[in-house]
């Protein structure tokens, strides 16, 4: 094995650590748009690494559209609110210093998430194989048992798998890619704020209702079931987010006819899911 082969994994790991540290400084506002980073020599000395490793980290920042690199002008911090892509959503939710802005960003993600899952449900009705539906049913049965037993950790881990299977049942690569970004963002939100995990009482009915719609080929039923459940969850989630941020939203979505009014809290005790568990919103 050559020296290069031995050094590459270690150096790549160091470059990733430098990238994540600089990314955190940019997203948290410690490094402002238009500000220039230290020169290569100074940054390499600061992080105790060589210039090649530092250049790899800077390339990652440039690929994430967090900086611009111009020959002779150094590395300049970009305005990530204008240049960023959905891949920045998850790290920003971890690093963002302004909780009210974090709440607004999450709120703006929720409706597109509903639309995505409605479309995923439509595609699943049209394209799912019998084995896809059976996998959803089997995982759903386990989730309902865990829900009834109050096992929040199992529900949290298992529901992410259930959503993955639902998206896979539509057999669409593009929907899978889009779903990955949104799921990652929401998962990272809960890693930062585990007490936002909403355990909605109609969770079992949502699981069984959607599987039944798939089995009967009821496309509109699948969409209606999805939207009705997520709107209930999102009302509660946004109430919690705004309470956490200490702000009162100027406008709340109007409750649809026959729906529950926006709650002051959630119906169940919010489970304190520890960081060691993989958690996801039980939507």
Protein Blocks (a to p, Z undefined) as FASTA:
>chain_A
ZZklmmmmmmmmmmmmmmmmmmmmmmnopacghiacddfklmmmmnopafklmmmmmmmm
mmnopaccdehkapadddfklmmcfklmmmmmmmomblklmmmmmmmmmmmmmmmmmmmm
mmmmmmocfklmmmmmmmmmmmmmmmmnopaklmmmmmmmmmmmmmmmnopaklmmmmmm
mmmmmmmmmmmmmmlpccdfklmmmmmmmmmmmmnopaklmmmmmmmmmmmmmmmmmmmm
mmmnopacfbdcdddehiacddfbdfbdcddddfkbccdddZZ
